[in-house]
Amino acid sequence: MKKLITSGLLLVFTFSYTAFATNIPVNTLFQAPTMNIDGTASSIVSKLDKSLQLTAIQKPKLLNIVTGYLKQKIAIQPLQQSNLKAYTTKMNSMQNGLQSKLKPLLTLTQYTEYLGLKPKSYDETNVLSNLYY
């Protein structure tokens, strides 16, 4: 037990020293890496295209909407650690905004199918999770 506590403290001190020596805030050492917005947006549109059979007119518009949404999502990410209530409020607002942009772009059948693609919970292996969570 003593070795476990010692190892844990050593790890914390190592991260703290690394942050101090490289002038990086400690909390950024524990954050997930940021996503490649353009690549993720393209992957999302590609996956949606396969499921929804998007038209040539819909694809670039959808890519623009998804890219904008992902940029907003990345911008509010720090709130998830510092102010969860504000983060949740902003995410709900962004989700509503995303849906209001998608609804007129997609046909009723496509939009219904889109809603059915929502994963039950966040799944790193499913790129669509970035739209819903």
C-alpha positions, 0 to 999 in steps of 0.5 A: 500500500505504501508503494502505491501511495508513493508511486501515485505521489511521484506521478503527480509530482512528475506531471506538476514538474513537467507542467512547470518546466514547460510552462503548461498549465497542469490541467491541460496535461490531463485533458483529451487531445483536441480533435482534427475538426476538418477530418472529423467533419469529413468522416461524419459527412461520409458516414451520414452520406452512406446512411442517408444517401445525401445529394451532391447539393446537401454534402457541402452544406452539411460539411459546413454545418458540421464543421461549424458545430465541431468548432463551437464544441471545441471552443466550449470544451474547457467549460466542461472542467471549470463550469459544468452547468454552463457547459451543459447549457451551451451544449444544449443550445448548440444541439438545438442550433444544429438540429434547426440547421439540419432539419431544413437541409434534409428531407423528412425521411433523411432527418428521421433516419438521422435521428435514428443513428444516435448512439445510445451513449458516447462511443469513441469508435463511432464518429457520429458520437461527436454530433450527439454528445 
